[in-house]
């Protein structure tokens, strides 16, 4: 991780979560294994906390 913004512990400070999915690939890359893993276990009613929306891949 190259910047303070990419420090997972800092991003989660004060939050209580059941699971975390943290990837380190470029935001430009739509092949995101941790995103795929999160979507595979997600259930109706789950909440997803995203520290920065620019880290999610944009739909093509």
PDB file with one MODEL, atoms N, CA, C and O in Angstrom:
MODEL        1
ATOM      1  N   UNK A   1       0.848  -1.167   0.000  1.00  0.00           N
ATOM      2  CA  UNK A   1       0.000   0.000   0.000  1.00  0.00           C
ATOM      3  C   UNK A   1       0.893   1.230   0.000  1.00  0.00           C
ATOM      4  O   UNK A   1       1.882   1.302   0.731  1.00  0.00           O
ATOM      5  N   UNK A   2       0.531   2.183  -0.823  1.00  0.00           N
ATOM      6  CA  UNK A   2       1.467   3.266  -1.052  1.00  0.00           C
ATOM      7  C   UNK A   2       1.105   4.584  -0.382  1.00  0.00           C
ATOM      8  O   UNK A   2       1.969   5.454  -0.267  1.00  0.00           O
ATOM      9  N   UNK A   3      -0.120   4.769   0.059  1.00  0.00           N
ATOM     10  CA  UNK A   3      -0.487   6.041   0.661  1.00  0.00           C
ATOM     11  C   UNK A   3      -1.274   5.816   1.930  1.00  0.00           C
ATOM     12  O   UNK A   3      -1.730   4.704   2.200  1.00  0.00           O
ATOM     13  N   UNK A   4      -1.435   6.873   2.712  1.00  0.00           N
ATOM     14  CA  UNK A   4      -2.240   6.769   3.926  1.00  0.00           C
ATOM     15  C   UNK A   4      -3.683   6.413   3.612  1.00  0.00           C
ATOM     16  O   UNK A   4      -4.332   5.721   4.396  1.00  0.00           O
ATOM     17  N   UNK A   5      -4.200   6.881   2.461  1.00  0.00           N
ATOM     18  CA  UNK A   5      -5.581   6.576   2.087  1.00  0.00           C
ATOM     19  C   UNK A   5      -5.792   5.088   1.878  1.00  0.00           C
ATOM     20  O   UNK A   5      -6.923   4.611   1.970  1.00  0.00           O
ATOM     21  N   UNK A   6      -4.729   4.345   1.599  1.00  0.00           N
ATOM     22  CA  UNK A   6      -4.841   2.926   1.326  1.00  0.00           C
ATOM     23  C   UNK A   6      -4.550   2.080   2.559  1.00  0.00           C
ATOM     24  O   UNK A   6      -4.353   0.872   2.433  1.00  0.00           O
ATOM     25  N   UNK A   7      -4.519   2.677   3.740  1.00  0.00           N
ATOM     26  CA  UNK A   7      -4.280   1.967   4.984  1.00  0.00           C
ATOM     27  C   UNK A   7      -5.613   1.433   5.497  1.00  0.00           C
ATOM     28  O   UNK A   7      -6.432   2.202   6.000  1.00  0.00           O
ATOM     29  N   UNK A   8      -5.840   0.128   5.377  1.00  0.00           N
ATOM     30  CA  UNK A   8      -7.120  -0.476   5.727  1.00  0.00           C
ATOM     31  C   UNK A   8      -7.474  -0.262   7.193  1.00  0.00           C
ATOM     32  O   UNK A   8      -8.626   0.031   7.511  1.00  0.00           O
ATOM     33  N   UNK A   9      -6.508  -0.402   8.083  1.00  0.00           N
ATOM     34  CA  UNK A   9      -6.790  -0.216   9.512  1.00  0.00           C
ATOM     35  C   UNK A   9      -7.304   1.190   9.776  1.00  0.00           C
ATOM     36  O   UNK A   9      -8.241   1.370  10.554  1.00  0.00           O
ATOM     37  N   UNK A  10      -6.708   2.183   9.143  1.00  0.00           N
ATOM     38  CA  UNK A  10      -7.151   3.567   9.325  1.00  0.00           C
ATOM     39  C   UNK A  10      -8.541   3.769   8.748  1.00  0.00           C
ATOM     40  O   UNK A  10      -9.354   4.481   9.338  1.00  0.00           O
ATOM     41  N   UNK A  11      -8.826   3.164   7.620  1.00  0.00           N
ATOM     42  CA  UNK A  11     -10.132   3.308   6.983  1.00  0.00           C
ATOM     43  C   UNK A  11     -11.244   2.699   7.830  1.00  0.00           C
ATOM     44  O   UNK A  11     -12.379   3.173   7.795  1.00  0.00           O
ATOM     45  N   UNK A  12     -10.930   1.661   8.582  1.00  0.00           N
ATOM     46  CA  UNK A  12     -11.940   0.960   9.379  1.00  0.00           C
ATOM     47  C   UNK A  12     -11.988   1.428  10.830  1.00  0.00           C
ATOM     48  O   UNK A  12     -12.775   0.907  11.621  1.00  0.00           O
ATOM     49  N   UNK A  13     -11.169   2.393  11.184  1.00  0.00           N
ATOM     50  CA  UNK A  13     -11.110   2.876  12.562  1.00  0.00           C
ATOM     51  C   UNK A  13     -12.495   3.296  13.051  1.00  0.00           C
ATOM     52  O   UNK A  13     -13.130   4.169  12.461  1.00  0.00           O
ATOM     53  N   UNK A  14     -12.952   2.672  14.124  1.00  0.00           N
ATOM     54  CA  UNK A  14     -14.243   3.000  14.710  1.00  0.00           C
ATOM     55  C   UNK A  14     -15.418   2.239  14.128  1.00  0.00           C
ATOM     56  O   UNK A  14     -16.536   2.381  14.623  1.00  0.00           O
ATOM     57  N   UNK A  15     -15.207   1.433  13.093  1.00  0.00           N
ATOM     58  CA  UNK A  15     -16.289   0.655  12.480  1.00  0.00           C
ATOM     59  C   UNK A  15     -16.265  -0.775  13.001  1.00  0.00           C
ATOM     60  O   UNK A  15     -15.203  -1.335  13.275  1.00  0.00           O
ATOM     61  N   UNK A  16     -17.443  -1.349  13.130  1.00  0.00           N
ATOM     62  CA  UNK A  16     -17.558  -2.764  13.477  1.00  0.00           C
ATOM     63  C   UNK A  16     -18.139  -3.460  12.252  1.00  0.00           C
ATOM     64  O   UNK A  16     -19.255  -3.154  11.831  1.00  0.00           O
ATOM     65  N   UNK A  17     -17.387  -4.391  11.685  1.00  0.00           N
ATOM     66  CA  UNK A  17     -17.824  -5.085  10.475  1.00  0.00           C
ATOM     67  C   UNK A  17     -17.670  -6.588  10.665  1.00  0.00           C
ATOM     68  O   UNK A  17     -16.858  -7.041  11.472  1.00  0.00           O
ATOM     69  N   UNK A  18     -18.459  -7.361   9.913  1.00  0.00           N
ATOM     70  CA  UNK A  18     -18.363  -8.816   9.962  1.00  0.00           C
ATOM     71  C   UNK A  18     -17.219  -9.333   9.100  1.00  0.00           C
ATOM     72  O   UNK A  18     -16.529 -10.281   9.476  1.00  0.00           O
ATOM     73  N   UNK A  19     -17.019  -8.708   7.947  1.00  0.00           N
ATOM     74  CA  UNK A  19     -15.976  -9.126   7.003  1.00  0.00           C
ATOM     75  C   UNK A  19     -15.383  -7.903   6.336  1.00  0.00           C
ATOM     76  O   UNK A  19     -16.028  -6.860   6.222  1.00  0.00           O
ATOM     77  N   UNK A  20     -14.150  -8.047   5.900  1.00  0.00           N
ATOM     78  CA  UNK A  20     -13.546  -7.001   5.077  1.00  0.00           C
ATOM     79  C   UNK A  20     -13.025  -7.630   3.794  1.00  0.00           C
ATOM     80  O   UNK A  20     -12.569  -8.773   3.778  1.00  0.00           O
ATOM     81  N   UNK A  21     -13.105  -6.870   2.745  1.00  0.00           N
ATOM     82  CA  UNK A  21     -12.565  -7.259   1.444  1.00  0.00           C
ATOM     83  C   UNK A  21     -11.721  -6.094   0.982  1.00  0.00           C
ATOM     84  O   UNK A  21     -12.250  -5.023   0.683  1.00  0.00           O
ATOM     85  N   UNK A  22     -10.430  -6.287   0.920  1.00  0.00           N
ATOM     86  CA  UNK A  22      -9.524  -5.206   0.545  1.00  0.00           C
ATOM     87  C   UNK A  22      -8.654  -5.673  -0.612  1.00  0.00           C
ATOM     88  O   UNK A  22      -7.963  -6.688  -0.521  1.00  0.00           O
ATOM     89  N   UNK A  23      -8.700  -4.928  -1.682  1.00  0.00           N
ATOM     90  CA  UNK A  23      -7.880  -5.253  -2.838  1.00  0.00           C
ATOM     91  C   UNK A  23      -6.779  -4.229  -3.003  1.00  0.00           C
ATOM     92  O   UNK A  23      -6.864  -3.118  -2.481  1.00  0.00           O
ATOM     93  N   UNK A  24      -5.755  -4.608  -3.725  1.00  0.00           N
ATOM     94  CA  UNK A  24      -4.647  -3.684  -3.947  1.00  0.00           C
ATOM     95  C   UNK A  24      -4.370  -3.472  -5.429  1.00  0.00           C
ATOM     96  O   UNK A  24      -3.306  -2.977  -5.802  1.00  0.00           O
ATOM     97  N   UNK A  25      -5.326  -3.845  -6.273  1.00  0.00           N
ATOM     98  CA  UNK A  25      -5.146  -3.644  -7.708  1.00  0.00           C
ATOM     99  C   UNK A  25      -5.554  -2.234  -8.079  1.00  0.00           C
ATOM    100  O   UNK A  25      -6.214  -1.550  -7.297  1.00  0.00           O
ATOM    101  N   UNK A  26      -5.176  -1.802  -9.244  1.00  0.00           N
ATOM    102  CA  UNK A  26      -5.492  -0.465  -9.724  1.00  0.00           C
ATOM    103  C   UNK A  26      -6.993  -0.252  -9.820  1.00  0.00           C
ATOM    104  O   UNK A  26      -7.732  -1.175 -10.161  1.00  0.00           O
ATOM    105  N   UNK A  27      -7.444   0.954  -9.522  1.00  0.00           N
ATOM    106  CA  UNK A  27      -8.856   1.304  -9.658  1.00  0.00           C
ATOM    107  C   UNK A  27      -9.333   1.230 -11.095  1.00  0.00           C
ATOM    108  O   UNK A  27     -10.535   1.160 -11.351  1.00  0.00           O
ATOM    109  N   UNK A  28      -8.390   1.246 -12.043  1.00  0.00           N
ATOM    110  CA  UNK A  28      -8.742   1.151 -13.467  1.00  0.00           C
ATOM    111  C   UNK A  28      -9.049  -0.283 -13.879  1.00  0.00           C
ATOM    112  O   UNK A  28      -9.679  -0.512 -14.911  1.00  0.00           O
ATOM    113  N   UNK A  29      -8.609  -1.242 -13.083  1.00  0.00           N
ATOM    114  CA  UNK A  29      -8.730  -2.659 -13.417  1.00  0.00           C
ATOM    115  C   UNK A  29     -10.092  -3.192 -12.981  1.00  0.00           C
ATOM    116  O   UNK A  29     -10.420  -3.135 -11.796  1.00  0.00           O
ATOM    117  N   UNK A  30     -10.890  -3.708 -13.916  1.00  0.00           N
ATOM    118  CA  UNK A  30     -12.198  -4.259 -13.562  1.00  0.00           C
ATOM    119  C   UNK A  30     -12.104  -5.722 -13.122  1.00  0.00           C
ATOM    120  O   UNK A  30     -13.096  -6.288 -12.664  1.00  0.00           O
ATOM    121  N   UNK A  31     -10.944  -6.334 -13.252  1.00  0.00           N
ATOM    122  CA  UNK A  31     -10.723  -7.695 -12.755  1.00  0.00           C
ATOM    123  C   UNK A  31     -10.303  -7.565 -11.296  1.00  0.00           C
ATOM    124  O   UNK A  31      -9.113  -7.471 -10.992  1.00  0.00           O
ATOM    125  N   UNK A  32     -11.283  -7.560 -10.394  1.00  0.00           N
ATOM    126  CA  UNK A  32     -11.044  -7.289  -8.978  1.00  0.00           C
ATOM    127  C   UNK A  32     -11.448  -8.499  -8.151  1.00  0.00           C
ATOM    128  O   UNK A  32     -12.622  -8.633  -7.805  1.00  0.00           O
ATOM    129  N   UNK A  33     -10.510  -9.387  -7.822  1.00  0.00           N
ATOM    130  CA  UNK A  33     -10.840 -10.619  -7.098  1.00  0.00           C
ATOM    131  C   UNK A  33     -11.582 -10.367  -5.780  1.00  0.00           C
ATOM    132  O   UNK A  33     -12.489 -11.127  -5.441  1.00  0.00           O
ATOM    133  N   UNK A  34     -11.227  -9.344  -5.046  1.00  0.00           N
ATOM    134  CA  UNK A  34     -11.891  -9.088  -3.769  1.00  0.00           C
ATOM    135  C   UNK A  34     -13.311  -8.581  -3.979  1.00  0.00           C
ATOM    136  O   UNK A  34     -14.187  -8.875  -3.166  1.00  0.00           O
ATOM    137  N   UNK A  35     -13.561  -7.835  -5.038  1.00  0.00           N
ATOM    138  CA  UNK A  35     -14.916  -7.403  -5.367  1.00  0.00           C
ATOM    139  C   UNK A  35     -15.769  -8.611  -5.731  1.00  0.00           C
ATOM    140  O   UNK A  35     -16.911  -8.722  -5.286  1.00  0.00           O
ATOM    141  N   UNK A  36     -15.225  -9.508  -6.531  1.00  0.00           N
ATOM    142  CA  UNK A  36     -15.938 -10.728  -6.917  1.00  0.00           C
ATOM    143  C   UNK A  36     -16.248 -11.560  -5.671  1.00  0.00           C
ATOM    144  O   UNK A  36     -17.355 -12.082  -5.534  1.00  0.00           O
ATOM    145  N   UNK A  37     -15.280 -11.685  -4.766  1.00  0.00           N
ATOM    146  CA  UNK A  37     -15.491 -12.449  -3.538  1.00  0.00           C
ATOM    147  C   UNK A  37     -16.589 -11.814  -2.688  1.00  0.00           C
ATOM    148  O   UNK A  37     -17.430 -12.524  -2.137  1.00  0.00           O
ATOM    149  N   UNK A  38     -16.591 -10.495  -2.575  1.00  0.00           N
ATOM    150  CA  UNK A  38     -17.613  -9.807  -1.794  1.00  0.00           C
ATOM    151  C   UNK A  38     -18.998 -10.036  -2.396  1.00  0.00           C
ATOM    152  O   UNK A  38     -19.954 -10.317  -1.672  1.00  0.00           O
ATOM    153  N   UNK A  39     -19.105  -9.918  -3.695  1.00  0.00           N
ATOM    154  CA  UNK A  39     -20.395 -10.109  -4.352  1.00  0.00           C
ATOM    155  C   UNK A  39     -20.887 -11.553  -4.221  1.00  0.00           C
ATOM    156  O   UNK A  39     -22.092 -11.803  -4.191  1.00  0.00           O
ATOM    157  N   UNK A  40     -19.954 -12.495  -4.143  1.00  0.00           N
ATOM    158  CA  UNK A  40     -20.328 -13.913  -4.035  1.00  0.00           C
ATOM    159  C   UNK A  40     -20.944 -14.247  -2.679  1.00  0.00           C
ATOM    160  O   UNK A  40     -21.762 -15.163  -2.592  1.00  0.00           O
ATOM    161  N   UNK A  41     -20.577 -13.536  -1.630  1.00  0.00           N
ATOM    162  CA  UNK A  41     -21.095 -13.857  -0.298  1.00  0.00           C
ATOM    163  C   UNK A  41     -22.170 -12.877   0.166  1.00  0.00           C
ATOM    164  O   UNK A  41     -22.785 -13.080   1.213  1.00  0.00           O
ATOM    165  N   UNK A  42     -22.394 -11.838  -0.592  1.00  0.00           N
ATOM    166  CA  UNK A  42     -23.384 -10.841  -0.200  1.00  0.00           C
ATOM    167  C   UNK A  42     -24.800 -11.394  -0.223  1.00  0.00           C
ATOM    168  O   UNK A  42     -25.154 -12.204  -1.079  1.00  0.00           O
ATOM    169  N   UNK A  43     -25.600 -10.944   0.729  1.00  0.00           N
ATOM    170  CA  UNK A  43     -26.989 -11.363   0.837  1.00  0.00           C
ATOM    171  C   UNK A  43     -27.892 -10.133   0.865  1.00  0.00           C
ATOM    172  O   UNK A  43     -27.446  -9.029   1.181  1.00  0.00           O
ATOM    173  N   UNK A  44     -29.140 -10.333   0.537  1.00  0.00           N
ATOM    174  CA  UNK A  44     -30.111  -9.250   0.609  1.00  0.00           C
ATOM    175  C   UNK A  44     -30.111  -8.683   2.024  1.00  0.00           C
ATOM    176  O   UNK A  44     -30.156  -9.429   3.002  1.00  0.00           O
ATOM    177  N   UNK A  45     -30.060  -7.378   2.121  1.00  0.00           N
ATOM    178  CA  UNK A  45     -30.055  -6.707   3.412  1.00  0.00           C
ATOM    179  C   UNK A  45     -28.661  -6.378   3.933  1.00  0.00           C
ATOM    180  O   UNK A  45     -28.525  -5.639   4.908  1.00  0.00           O
ATOM    181  N   UNK A  46     -27.625  -6.917   3.297  1.00  0.00           N
ATOM    182  CA  UNK A  46     -26.262  -6.590   3.709  1.00  0.00           C
ATOM    183  C   UNK A  46     -25.947  -5.137   3.369  1.00  0.00           C
ATOM    184  O   UNK A  46     -26.504  -4.572   2.428  1.00  0.00           O
ATOM    185  N   UNK A  47     -25.070  -4.558   4.126  1.00  0.00           N
ATOM    186  CA  UNK A  47     -24.585  -3.203   3.843  1.00  0.00           C
ATOM    187  C   UNK A  47     -23.125  -3.289   3.446  1.00  0.00           C
ATOM    188  O   UNK A  47     -22.361  -4.068   4.014  1.00  0.00           O
ATOM    189  N   UNK A  48     -22.745  -2.488   2.473  1.00  0.00           N
ATOM    190  CA  UNK A  48     -21.360  -2.425   2.015  1.00  0.00           C
ATOM    191  C   UNK A  48     -20.847  -1.026   2.317  1.00  0.00           C
ATOM    192  O   UNK A  48     -21.467  -0.032   1.938  1.00  0.00           O
ATOM    193  N   UNK A  49     -19.726  -0.956   2.995  1.00  0.00           N
ATOM    194  CA  UNK A  49     -19.098   0.326   3.299  1.00  0.00           C
ATOM    195  C   UNK A  49     -17.901   0.467   2.378  1.00  0.00           C
ATOM    196  O   UNK A  49     -16.998  -0.369   2.388  1.00  0.00           O
ATOM    197  N   UNK A  50     -17.896   1.529   1.583  1.00  0.00           N
ATOM    198  CA  UNK A  50     -16.800   1.798   0.655  1.00  0.00           C
ATOM    199  C   UNK A  50     -16.127   3.080   1.115  1.00  0.00           C
ATOM    200  O   UNK A  50     -16.766   4.129   1.203  1.00  0.00           O
ATOM    201  N   UNK A  51     -14.849   2.993   1.405  1.00  0.00           N
ATOM    202  CA  UNK A  51     -14.126   4.162   1.924  1.00  0.00           C
ATOM    203  C   UNK A  51     -14.070   5.278   0.892  1.00  0.00           C
ATOM    204  O   UNK A  51     -14.207   6.451   1.241  1.00  0.00           O
ATOM    205  N   UNK A  52     -13.873   4.931  -0.359  1.00  0.00           N
ATOM    206  CA  UNK A  52     -13.774   5.939  -1.417  1.00  0.00           C
ATOM    207  C   UNK A  52     -14.390   5.382  -2.693  1.00  0.00           C
ATOM    208  O   UNK A  52     -13.925   4.369  -3.216  1.00  0.00           O
ATOM    209  N   UNK A  53     -15.422   6.028  -3.193  1.00  0.00           N
ATOM    210  CA  UNK A  53     -16.132   5.534  -4.377  1.00  0.00           C
ATOM    211  C   UNK A  53     -15.224   5.427  -5.599  1.00  0.00           C
ATOM    212  O   UNK A  53     -15.484   4.612  -6.484  1.00  0.00           O
ATOM    213  N   UNK A  54     -14.175   6.226  -5.666  1.00  0.00           N
ATOM    214  CA  UNK A  54     -13.299   6.155  -6.839  1.00  0.00           C
ATOM    215  C   UNK A  54     -12.475   4.865  -6.868  1.00  0.00           C
ATOM    216  O   UNK A  54     -11.768   4.609  -7.843  1.00  0.00           O
ATOM    217  N   UNK A  55     -12.557   4.050  -5.813  1.00  0.00           N
ATOM    218  CA  UNK A  55     -11.856   2.771  -5.790  1.00  0.00           C
ATOM    219  C   UNK A  55     -12.661   1.662  -6.440  1.00  0.00           C
ATOM    220  O   UNK A  55     -12.120   0.589  -6.707  1.00  0.00           O
ATOM    221  N   UNK A  56     -13.946   1.893  -6.704  1.00  0.00           N
ATOM    222  CA  UNK A  56     -14.769   0.884  -7.368  1.00  0.00           C
ATOM    223  C   UNK A  56     -14.648   1.025  -8.875  1.00  0.00           C
ATOM    224  O   UNK A  56     -14.564   2.141  -9.388  1.00  0.00           O
ATOM    225  N   UNK A  57     -14.638  -0.103  -9.597  1.00  0.00           N
ATOM    226  CA  UNK A  57     -14.552  -0.012 -11.060  1.00  0.00           C
ATOM    227  C   UNK A  57     -15.834   0.570 -11.628  1.00  0.00           C
ATOM    228  O   UNK A  57     -16.923   0.314 -11.115  1.00  0.00           O
ATOM    229  N   UNK A  58     -15.702   1.335 -12.664  1.00  0.00           N
ATOM    230  CA  UNK A  58     -16.854   1.921 -13.333  1.00  0.00           C
ATOM    231  C   UNK A  58     -17.417   0.912 -14.315  1.00  0.00           C
ATOM    232  O   UNK A  58     -16.663   0.190 -14.969  1.00  0.00           O
ATOM    233  N   UNK A  59     -18.772   0.857 -14.427  1.00  0.00           N
ATOM    234  CA  UNK A  59     -19.381  -0.057 -15.402  1.00  0.00           C
ATOM    235  C   UNK A  59     -18.956   0.324 -16.816  1.00  0.00           C
ATOM    236  O   UNK A  59     -18.754   1.497 -17.130  1.00  0.00           O
ATOM    237  N   UNK A  60     -18.828  -0.681 -17.646  1.00  0.00           N
ATOM    238  CA  UNK A  60     -18.447  -0.401 -19.041  1.00  0.00           C
ATOM    239  C   UNK A  60     -19.653  -0.240 -19.898  1.00  0.00           C
ATOM    240  O   UNK A  60     -19.529  -0.001 -21.100  1.00  0.00           O
TER     241      UNK A  60
ENDMDL
END
